[in-house]
């Protein structure tokens, strides 16, 4: 940047890469702690072909040529033509800090396990503010497990992080550099340039050529005197998080819930920050002066005020500066000393500065209302990823940096149908499922999963609307799929059904009475072993026939008596032998006759007597041979009908990493080189800028399509 040449004006201007003499005509601007400054500047030169495009984003240096220089630096974000004079053309520009560029990028972004210092430094670096351009005087804060920038500009997000931790920023300028200073106490502020004091002079007697305060207004106001915060941390519900910090008027209390913290120490610090923000508004002083040497973020000492209490050190919180040199438009004029008016808004320097709170006394944070869609994520080769609280991780569709892994988000609690102390209902979402996410109190940093939905990829388990009368819970075996459990209810009129399917084991435990009633048929089919045990009596009644068949042995073991009563015929047919043994006595009785037959012999007992018939023994010849043994003919049992069945579902597709392009990196060296080529081409009329191959962005810096 060229140094102002033989121009003896008190106020001069120089623009990077502009090598023609410029004259500062007017400067009006405003600076504030923890805010962006701006300066509206008018300057003049003799050129009538000034390329406005070439001015955009150029660095500017305004110098106050006093015994102790003051420098004002910034970048042009707006340029325009004002008028042509007889000798000079007048132009206007607006000057802003490099930090202003952060207002032009809106983003949705997730930071995890980083403290605010690291987050802020990263964003500033992405905008070319790093190294000696950024001075961090703060003690690094605690790591934030999960911090979301949601629909905020980079500037709003950075400013919010600073406010949340009681920090502020201001700018320091020298001849070569503008430094962004981030601090958390008043030790970061420097005394005003030139003299560190200002003398109070009444307006009627103020000298025009010396630094003085000619108007002063002091204001005291009532503010809240206490800040109370409270919150709830689900991992330790019994933890007492109520915190209060009190000032001079404790009955006037600001109470906030949720406070935005999980530890008592955090809550105490946040309450203290907010109380200090409020206390900083209690005593304010406005001053009018002619000095150009006061800037926001500097302190000064006032002296010679008639009220001794006013003679103290003040911190300049906000400064408005007006500089005019209309004579700079006159040919042959050296510009003279010009005119300067400065309005200052100050607070007592001994009061710790905190960035002023919003209208509700809290830092502004985005509020997410309604539901958001997301996809459950986890590490590779996993199907279910959770922790001891049944939480899951998700990937939001707006997250351009997501890699569809276990680091896409914080752990999200999952809404369950019932949640008790080791009782309730639970069904964990699986990787690849689409879910619905809400946010506690609308806080982007406090997501909670409240629902699950099907989509074009993850289809419903039954064809719809064909099976619209079904309600079901159908799962999928994991890992690998291929099997499933199912509870299904079908309310189709005339075909109502309840289906219970276990892929492997089904356990039913009843602590008291188990009642089961079937109006029509009941079918039970067991492919393997069936075991049944009754601790007390077993009662079984059949209204009609009862049929039992076994393909092998049938064993019946009775510890005491066996009573068997048959109203009709009782037929026992053994293919080989029948053995009846009584330990004491055996009684066999036939009402009319009793026949015992073995081989060719037979004994018959009837009303006529006893007859023995056989080839060797013949007692009481002529006895009847009796009836032949009736052949057993048991009925065969029916075959049980098969239970209804279904097919397993398919495995979910895991989420994929986001393909939404990130904002292109800002290559400041490339931009400077392009501009140099463009300007050289325009000056030589060699070719149009749009035809210049050197002006094209390289593939590495060009934004993705």
BELURSUL-V938547 format. One record per backbone hydrogen bond with DSSP energy under -1.0 kcal/mol. NH is the residue of the N-H (numbers start at 0). CO is the residue of the C=O. If there is no record, write none. Layout:
nh:co
NH:CO
NH:CO
This chain:
nh:co
6:4
9:335
11:62
13:60
15:58
17:14
22:43
24:41
25:41
26:322
27:39
28:320
29:37
30:318
32:316
33:168
34:31
37:29
38:94
39:27
40:92
41:25
42:90
43:22
44:88
54:51
56:75
57:54
59:73
60:13
61:71
62:11
63:69
64:9
65:63
69:63
71:61
73:59
74:95
75:57
76:93
79:91
81:89
82:89
84:87
88:44
89:82
90:42
91:79
92:40
93:77
94:38
95:74
99:96
100:97
101:98
102:99
103:100
106:151
108:148
110:146
113:143
118:114
119:115
120:116
121:117
122:118
123:119
124:120
125:121
127:124
128:123
132:129
133:130
134:179
136:181
143:113
146:110
148:108
151:106
153:104
154:101
156:152
157:153
158:154
159:155
160:156
161:157
162:158
163:159
165:162
166:161
167:182
169:180
171:178
173:176
178:171
179:132
180:169
181:134
182:167
188:185
189:296
191:298
197:300
199:302
200:212
204:201
212:198
213:287
214:287
216:285
218:283
220:281
224:248
224:251
225:251
226:244
227:253
228:242
229:255
235:232
238:235
242:228
244:226
246:224
251:248
252:250
253:225
255:227
258:229
266:262
267:263
268:264
269:265
270:266
271:267
272:268
273:269
274:270
275:271
276:272
277:273
278:274
279:275
280:277
281:278
283:218
284:345
285:216
286:343
287:214
288:341
296:315
297:294
298:189
299:313
300:195
301:311
302:197
309:306
310:307
311:309
313:299
314:346
315:297
316:344
317:344
318:30
319:342
320:28
321:340
322:26
323:338
324:24
327:324
328:325
329:326
332:329
338:323
340:321
341:288
342:319
343:286
344:317
345:284
346:314
348:312
350:347
360:357
367:441
371:436
373:434
374:394
375:432
376:392
381:378
389:386
391:411
394:374
398:395
407:404
411:391
414:448
419:422
421:419
424:417
430:382
431:375
432:429
434:373
435:450
436:371
437:447
439:445
441:438
442:439
445:442
447:437
448:412
449:435
450:435
452:433
454:457
466:462
467:464
469:466
470:488
472:486
474:484
476:482
480:476
485:500
486:472
487:498
488:470
489:496
490:468
494:491
496:489
498:487
500:485
593:604
595:602
597:600
600:597
601:612
602:595
603:610
604:593
605:608
610:603
612:601
657:401
667:665
670:666
671:667
672:668
673:669
674:670
675:671
676:672
677:673
678:674
679:675
680:676
681:677
682:678
683:679
685:680
690:687
691:688
694:691
695:692
701:697
